[in-house]
């Protein structure tokens, strides 16, 4: 069931989203050669807790950390580790959420670690722009398929692939709510968008095939062909005046 938020609920949720956005900014500042993914996760957790919030992901379904940190060919759900040391040229996807006063914010960004290759930068640029192409279609009266199709067209026109096995989602009092928000689809199909809906649009884009596999830890999801992947995400509110990006830093 799709949950429609009141103006008061949207205002409260915006606070959670801003904490999530600031936590992601702090994580990005920590992405440097020689830093472990565990250290970045620690920075995220401490920041969120300092704001009086709770990391949305910590313990969610048994996930053992406050942020998903996914490096290079890891698409999503990378588990932070003291053994994983970042090196120059890595691309580092950080997905983070914060739970505050009854609501979640959820966002992700793929950061360059030092100087990265031109190919890696092109993938990051295309994935980030595809997110905004999807957001443009998050209009009251449109349908979920309009968002997915916009992302898919932009990505595939640049010879990349969109992951099929994982999708965006509604977000609010629960981290994952209806509806599902695929990064592919047919215009005019799917759930109709109405004011008060809040969704996480999150393109997961690969250099090669869209096929992925989940490793033995039951979380870490990698590209089957070993090629790079990128991930960008914003939490969006559907309004009468167009899409509102809730996960923005002040």
C-alpha positions as CSV (number, residue, x, y, z in Angstrom):
1,X,0.0,0.0,0.0
2,X,1.3,3.4,-1.0
3,X,1.4,5.8,2.0
4,X,0.5,9.4,1.3
5,X,2.1,11.9,3.8
6,X,0.5,15.0,5.2
7,X,2.2,18.4,5.0
8,X,3.1,17.9,8.7
9,X,4.6,14.5,8.0
10,X,6.5,15.8,5.0
11,X,8.0,18.5,7.2
12,X,9.2,16.0,9.8
13,X,10.5,13.7,7.1
14,X,12.5,16.5,5.6
15,X,14.5,16.7,8.9
16,X,15.4,13.1,8.5
17,X,16.4,13.6,4.9
18,X,18.6,16.5,5.7
19,X,20.5,14.5,8.3
20,X,20.9,11.7,5.7
21,X,22.2,14.2,3.2
22,X,24.7,15.7,5.6
23,X,25.8,12.2,6.6
24,X,26.5,11.4,3.0
25,X,28.5,14.6,2.6
26,X,30.6,13.7,5.6
27,X,31.2,10.3,4.2
28,X,32.3,11.7,0.9
29,X,34.9,14.0,2.7
30,X,36.3,10.8,4.3
31,X,36.8,9.0,0.9
32,X,40.6,9.2,0.4
33,X,43.4,6.8,-0.5
34,X,44.5,4.8,2.6
35,X,41.2,5.1,4.4
36,X,39.3,1.9,5.2
37,X,35.6,1.5,4.5
38,X,35.2,0.7,8.2
39,X,36.5,4.2,9.1
40,X,34.1,5.8,6.7
41,X,31.2,3.9,8.3
42,X,32.3,5.0,11.7
43,X,32.3,8.6,10.6
44,X,28.8,8.2,9.3
45,X,27.4,6.5,12.4
46,X,28.9,9.1,14.8
47,X,27.6,12.0,12.7
48,X,24.0,10.6,12.5
49,X,23.9,9.8,16.2
50,X,25.3,13.3,17.1
51,X,22.2,14.7,15.4
52,X,19.9,12.6,17.7
53,X,19.0,10.3,14.9
54,X,19.6,6.6,14.3
55,X,21.3,5.0,11.2
56,X,18.5,3.5,9.2
57,X,20.6,0.6,7.9
58,X,22.3,-0.6,11.2
59,X,20.7,-3.9,12.0
60,X,18.2,-3.6,9.1
61,X,17.5,-7.2,8.0
62,X,20.7,-8.0,9.9
63,X,22.9,-5.6,8.1
64,X,26.0,-5.0,10.3
65,X,26.9,-1.4,9.6
66,X,25.5,2.1,9.3
67,X,26.3,2.6,5.6
68,X,26.6,0.4,2.6
69,X,30.0,1.1,1.1
70,X,30.5,-0.4,-2.4
71,X,33.8,-0.2,-4.2
72,X,34.4,-0.5,-8.0
73,X,32.5,-3.6,-9.2
74,X,30.4,-3.8,-6.1
75,X,27.0,-2.4,-7.1
76,X,25.3,-2.1,-3.7
77,X,25.2,-3.4,-0.1
78,X,29.0,-3.5,0.4
79,X,29.8,-4.2,4.1
80,X,32.4,-1.8,5.5
81,X,35.6,-3.6,6.6
82,X,38.8,-2.8,8.5
83,X,40.5,-4.8,5.8
84,X,39.3,-2.9,2.8
85,X,41.7,0.0,2.2
86,X,40.8,2.5,-0.5
87,X,43.3,3.2,-3.1
88,X,43.8,5.9,-5.7
89,X,41.4,5.4,-8.7
90,X,38.7,3.6,-6.8
91,X,35.1,4.6,-7.1
92,X,33.2,4.4,-3.9
93,X,29.4,4.2,-3.6
94,X,28.1,5.2,-0.2
95,X,24.4,4.6,0.6
96,X,23.2,6.0,3.9
97,X,19.9,6.6,5.7
98,X,18.9,8.3,8.9
99,X,15.8,7.7,11.1
100,X,14.6,10.8,12.9
101,X,11.4,11.4,14.8
102,X,9.5,8.6,13.0
103,X,10.8,9.0,9.5
104,X,13.7,7.9,7.3
105,X,15.8,9.7,4.7
106,X,17.7,7.7,2.2
107,X,20.4,8.7,-0.3
108,X,23.5,7.5,-2.1
109,X,26.4,9.0,-4.1
110,X,29.4,7.4,-5.9
111,X,32.6,9.3,-4.9
112,X,36.0,9.2,-6.7
113,X,38.9,8.2,-4.6
114,X,41.7,10.6,-5.7
115,X,42.2,10.7,-9.4
116,X,40.1,8.2,-11.3
117,X,40.1,7.1,-15.0
118,X,38.2,8.9,-17.7
119,X,36.0,5.8,-18.2
120,X,35.1,5.7,-14.5
121,X,34.3,9.4,-14.5
122,X,32.1,9.0,-17.5
123,X,30.2,6.3,-15.7
124,X,29.7,8.4,-12.6
125,X,28.6,11.4,-14.7
126,X,26.0,9.3,-16.7
127,X,24.6,7.6,-13.6
128,X,24.3,10.9,-11.7
129,X,22.6,12.6,-14.6
130,X,20.2,9.6,-15.1
131,X,19.0,10.2,-11.6
132,X,18.0,13.8,-12.4
133,X,16.4,12.6,-15.7
134,X,14.3,10.3,-13.5
135,X,13.5,13.1,-11.0
136,X,12.2,15.3,-13.9
137,X,9.5,12.7,-14.5
138,X,8.4,12.5,-10.9
139,X,5.4,14.7,-11.6
140,X,1.9,14.3,-10.1
141,X,-0.2,12.5,-12.7
142,X,2.7,10.6,-14.2
143,X,3.4,7.0,-13.5
144,X,6.3,5.0,-12.1
145,X,7.1,3.7,-15.6
146,X,7.8,7.3,-16.7
147,X,10.6,7.6,-14.2
148,X,12.1,4.2,-15.0
149,X,12.0,4.8,-18.7
150,X,13.7,8.2,-18.4
151,X,16.6,6.6,-16.4
152,X,16.8,3.7,-18.8
153,X,16.8,5.7,-22.0
154,X,19.5,8.0,-20.7
155,X,21.7,5.2,-19.5
156,X,21.4,2.9,-22.5
157,X,21.9,5.7,-25.0
158,X,25.4,5.9,-23.5
159,X,26.0,2.1,-23.8
160,X,25.7,1.4,-20.1
161,X,23.2,-0.9,-18.4
162,X,20.7,-0.5,-15.6
163,X,20.5,-3.2,-12.9
164,X,17.2,-5.1,-13.0
165,X,17.4,-7.1,-9.8
166,X,17.3,-4.2,-7.4
167,X,15.1,-1.1,-7.7
168,X,14.2,2.1,-5.9
169,X,11.3,2.2,-3.5
170,X,8.8,4.3,-1.4
171,X,10.3,5.6,1.8
172,X,8.8,7.2,4.9
173,X,8.0,5.8,8.4
174,X,9.4,2.5,6.9
175,X,12.8,2.5,5.1
176,X,11.2,0.5,2.3
177,X,7.6,1.2,1.4
178,X,5.4,0.7,-1.7
179,X,5.8,1.4,-4.6
180,X,8.8,-0.2,-6.2
181,X,10.6,2.3,-8.4
182,X,12.5,0.4,-11.2
183,X,15.2,2.1,-13.2
184,X,13.6,0.8,-16.4
185,X,10.1,0.6,-17.6
186,X,7.4,1.7,-20.1
187,X,6.0,5.2,-20.1
188,X,2.4,5.5,-18.9
189,X,2.6,2.2,-16.9
190,X,2.7,1.5,-13.2
191,X,1.5,3.3,-10.1
192,X,0.2,6.8,-10.7
193,X,2.2,9.5,-8.8
194,X,0.1,11.7,-6.5
195,X,1.1,14.6,-4.1
196,X,2.2,13.3,-0.8
197,X,4.0,10.3,-2.1
198,X,7.7,10.0,-1.2
199,X,10.0,7.8,-3.2
200,X,13.7,6.9,-3.4
201,X,14.9,7.1,-7.0
202,X,18.3,5.3,-7.2
203,X,19.9,4.3,-10.5
204,X,22.4,1.5,-10.3
205,X,24.3,1.5,-13.5
206,X,27.0,-0.8,-14.8
207,X,29.7,-0.5,-17.5
208,X,28.8,-3.9,-19.0
209,X,26.0,-6.3,-18.5
210,X,23.2,-5.6,-16.0
211,X,23.6,-9.0,-14.5
212,X,24.6,-9.1,-10.8
213,X,25.2,-11.7,-8.2
214,X,25.1,-11.6,-4.4
215,X,28.1,-13.0,-2.6
216,X,28.2,-15.5,0.3
217,X,27.8,-12.9,2.9
218,X,24.2,-12.5,1.5
219,X,24.6,-8.7,1.1
220,X,27.5,-7.7,-1.2
221,X,26.2,-7.5,-4.7
222,X,28.7,-7.4,-7.6
223,X,28.6,-7.2,-11.3
224,X,28.8,-10.7,-12.8
225,X,31.3,-9.5,-15.5
226,X,33.5,-7.7,-12.9
227,X,33.0,-4.3,-14.6
228,X,32.5,-1.0,-12.7
229,X,29.2,0.0,-11.2
230,X,27.9,3.4,-9.9
231,X,24.9,4.3,-7.7
232,X,23.2,7.6,-7.0
233,X,20.0,8.2,-5.0
234,X,17.7,10.9,-3.7
235,X,14.5,10.8,-1.7
236,X,11.8,12.7,-3.6
237,X,8.4,14.1,-2.6
238,X,5.7,14.3,-5.2
239,X,4.1,17.8,-4.9
240,X,1.6,19.9,-6.9
241,X,4.5,22.0,-7.9
242,X,6.8,19.3,-9.2
243,X,9.3,17.0,-7.6
244,X,10.9,18.1,-4.3
245,X,14.4,16.7,-3.6
246,X,14.3,16.1,0.1
247,X,17.9,14.8,0.6
248,X,19.7,18.1,0.0
249,X,22.4,19.6,2.2
250,X,21.7,23.1,3.6
